């Protein structure tokens, strides 16, 4: 019997790596000779770097960069075993958790550190980049990142503007003459699971600005700044960054990657599954186990377990999904590839108890054990 375990983390409780170990033990209790392949998952957001690095036997690199408030911070990124591919989460350099609540003001925060991470990886020989958007504290349209890469954004006097979204309104010209030449050899794939345009009612400022600390007045100023950036980019570079789906992601970083670095914006889970070569590893599997902390109606909207289930369904492989909680609306997921869905909690408990990592490990192992005992008892032929 071959079982593929491909779960996401149970956020705030247990990592995908530890959760996979618990599930493996639950299977081995019943089928000690089972062939088990563990591929911890992520969906392009938080945890993607560590997950992909562990799964591909790459390495983590720590780099001191400029944080969102202009201070120095340590950010981690991954280099895969091929030595040519870097995996970067923008939140490591400009994430919302790096900004204290009382200092959150997206007019002032910068993405400069993201550019510093890219340059560091390029100098170490990386030419292929996988970027995870999401969780940023910024709304600067990615100009900070681009400034770190050598782009100069000039005002009406021909002077370089400063850092932060408050400077966007002053941009009238773009100078690319000092861009680091290594970028010409680099390609970028960007995990982006939103379709928001750069500016307007559905753009970065109106939809995501408030959660980053923007007041209604700030939102309008931020939106005008992004519109100014888009107009200058259209005039100077001939690229319409407003009408590319996803350019509003991460405060406009999607626009910077697609408009300046010719990046391809992709579904996060599809990108990660491709990097992990999931299609190759699923071959010959009799059963797939996936899961995450909560399985609900949002699971079908680009979450990692759903990507696994769809892939398995296309190959007629049954899928068992495990979760800390399962809601009634998940019935629709059965037709999308999830054969059976099981909550792992066995008795009433507080949220704190349910989130305890040791308890989650044991609950995953116990639930898996019981499922496979049933399969064994009814002589379910998965071998």
Secondary structure, DSSP 8 states (H G I E B T S, - for coil): -EEEEEE--BTTTB-HHHHHHHHHHHHHTT-TT-EEEE-----SSTTHHHHHHHHHT-EEEEEEEE-TTS-EEEEEEEE-TTSSEEEEETHHHHBGGGS-GGG--TTT---HHHHHHHHHHHHTT--EEEEE---BS--STTHHHHHHTT-EEE-TTS-B--SSGGGGGG--EEE-TTS-GGGGG-EEEEE------SSSTTSHHHHHTGGGT--HHHHHHHHHHHHHHHHHHHHHH----TTSTTTTGGGGHHHHHHHHS--EEE-HHHHHHHHTTHHHHTTT-SEEEEEEEEESGGGGTT-HHHHHHHHHHHTT-EEEEEEEEE-GGGGGGGGGT--EEEE---S---HHHHH-HHHHHHHHHHHHHHHHHHHHHTT----
